[in-house]
Amino acid sequence: MATKKPAHAKTKNPPDEAPEPRLKRTIFAEGHKRKLLVVVDETAECESAVAFAASHVVRTHDQLALLYVIEPGAEFQYLLGVEEFTREEGHNKARAVFRLFGHKLKNMGLENLEPEEIVREGIKAEEIIKLIEEDQDIGVLVLGASKDPSRPGPLVSTLAGGRHAGTFPVPIIVVPGHLSIEEILALA
């Protein structure tokens, strides 16, 4: 007797089948504005990505979107109330990171830029892809590479060099880690 799959179960396309068609981006439709998405956290390479994207959107009149992902922690999730405390702590950290990058943008001379601030909870790579699929105005993902050439950084490795590279929904710009902020601003 064959077992039935639940109606809500997703099936992946076999390798020989064509992937499901993607929705057309609405970036240049009337009333829409292209967004450059940068994932922000406490890493050094993040500042390079923000500098490039911010300078670029100022020149092109696009929109800057900053995403902070609160990743789930396995420790103490089983204790009552700890999960809510951890979630609130993550949101506080996100606000602090957004403030930090607001100050950095002002120091770069980009004080009039008002980025969209987005907070998501989940696995970082998965949340980035979900957000890009949901927000059809996102046209580019900007990532900063590590200064260490042997390790480009976890997001660059996962998204630009991993299994997503050939099927990613938008172009990915990787800002080299060895460039100074002044060099990045001049290139954007």
C-alpha positions in Angstrom: 0.0 0.0 0.0 1.4 3.4 -1.0 1.6 6.1 1.5 0.1 9.5 0.7 2.0 12.7 1.1 0.2 15.4 3.1 -1.3 18.1 0.9 1.0 20.7 2.5 4.2 18.8 1.7 6.4 20.5 -0.8 8.0 18.4 -3.5 11.2 19.4 -5.1 11.6 19.2 -8.9 13.7 16.3 -10.0 17.0 17.3 -11.6 15.7 16.7 -15.2 12.6 18.9 -14.7 12.6 22.7 -15.2 12.4 24.8 -12.1 9.2 26.7 -11.2 9.2 30.0 -13.0 10.1 33.0 -10.8 7.9 36.1 -10.4 9.0 39.0 -12.6 10.7 41.7 -10.6 8.7 45.0 -10.3 11.7 47.1 -9.8 11.2 49.5 -12.7 7.3 49.5 -12.7 5.5 52.7 -11.9 5.5 53.3 -8.1 8.4 51.0 -7.4 12.0 51.7 -6.6 14.9 49.3 -6.9 16.4 48.2 -3.6 19.9 47.1 -2.8 19.8 44.7 0.1 22.7 44.4 2.6 22.7 41.9 5.5 24.0 43.7 8.5 25.7 42.2 11.6 28.8 42.8 13.6 31.3 41.5 11.1 34.0 43.8 9.5 33.0 42.9 6.0 29.5 44.1 6.6 30.8 47.7 6.7 32.3 47.4 3.2 29.0 46.1 1.8 27.0 49.0 3.5 29.4 51.6 2.2 29.2 50.3 -1.4 25.5 49.9 -1.4 24.8 53.3 0.3 27.1 55.2 -2.1 25.5 53.4 -5.0 21.9 54.2 -4.0 22.7 57.9 -3.5 24.1 58.1 -7.0 21.3 56.0 -8.7 18.4 57.2 -6.5 17.6 53.7 -5.5 16.7 52.5 -2.0 18.9 50.9 0.6 17.5 48.0 2.6 19.3 46.7 5.6 18.5 43.2 6.9 19.3 41.9 10.3 18.6 38.2 10.9 18.1 36.9 14.4 19.4 33.3 14.2 17.8 30.7 16.6 20.0 29.5 19.4 19.7 25.9 20.5 20.9 26.6 24.0 18.2 27.0 26.7 15.3 27.1 24.2 13.6 24.3 26.3 13.3 26.6 29.3 10.0 28.5 29.8 10.4 32.2 29.0 14.0 31.9 27.7 12.9 31.8 24.1 11.0 35.1 24.5 13.9 36.7 26.3 16.3 35.6 23.6 14.0 37.0 20.9 13.7 40.4 22.6 17.5 40.4 23.1 17.9 39.7 19.3 15.6 42.6 18.5 17.5 44.9 20.8 20.8 43.9 19.1 19.2 44.5 15.7 18.3 48.1 16.8 21.8 48.7 18.1 23.3 47.4 14.8 21.0 49.7 12.8 22.0 52.7 15.0 25.7 51.8 14.5 25.3 51.8 10.7 23.3 55.0 10.9 26.4 56.6 12.6 28.7 55.0 10.1 26.7 56.4 7.1 26.8 59.9 8.7 30.6 59.5 9.0 30.8 58.6 5.3 28.9 61.8 4.4 25.7 60.0 3.7 23.6 61.5 6.5 20.5 62.1 4.4 20.2 58.4 3.5 17.3 56.7 5.3 17.6 52.9 4.8 14.7 50.6 5.2 15.5 48.4 8.3 14.2 44.8 8.3 14.5 42.3 11.1 13.8 38.6 10.4 14.2 35.5 12.6 15.6 32.2 11.3 18.5 30.8 9.4 20.4 33.7 7.8 20.7 32.3 4.2 17.1 31.1 4.2 15.7 34.4 5.4 17.7 36.3 2.8 16.3 34.2 0.0 12.7 34.4 1.5 12.9 38.2 1.7 14.1 38.5 -1.8 11.3 36.3 -3.1 8.7 38.2 -1.1 9.9 41.8 -1.9 10.0 42.1 -5.7 11.6 45.5 -5.4 14.9 44.0 -4.3 17.1 44.0 -7.3 20.6 43.4 -5.9 22.2 41.7 -2.9 25.4 43.3 -1.7 27.8 41.2 0.4 31.2 42.1 1.8 34.0 39.6 1.5 36.5 38.9 4.3 40.0 40.4 4.1 41.3 36.8 4.3 41.5 35.6 0.7 41.3 31.9 1.8 37.9 32.4 3.5 35.6 34.9 1.8 33.1 34.9 4.6 30.1 32.6 5.4 27.5 34.5 3.4 29.7 34.9 0.3 30.6 31.2 0.5 27.0 30.1 1.0 25.2 32.4 -1.4 27.6 33.5 -4.1 29.8 30.3 -4.2 27.5 27.6 -2.9 24.6 25.7 -4.2 22.5 28.9 -4.6 25.0 30.6 -7.0 23.4 29.5 -10.3 19.8 29.9 -9.2 19.9 33.0 -7.0 16.9 35.3 -7.7 18.9 38.5 -8.1 22.5 39.5 -8.9 25.0 39.4 -6.0 27.7 42.1 -5.7 30.7 41.0 -3.6 32.8 43.9 -2.3 36.4 42.9 -1.8 37.6 42.9 1.8 40.9 44.6 1.1 39.4 47.9 -0.2 39.3 50.9 2.1 36.0 52.7 2.7 37.4 55.6 0.6 38.1 53.2 -2.3 34.7 51.6 -2.0 32.9 55.0 -2.0 34.8 56.0 -5.2 33.9 52.7 -6.9 30.2 52.6 -6.1 
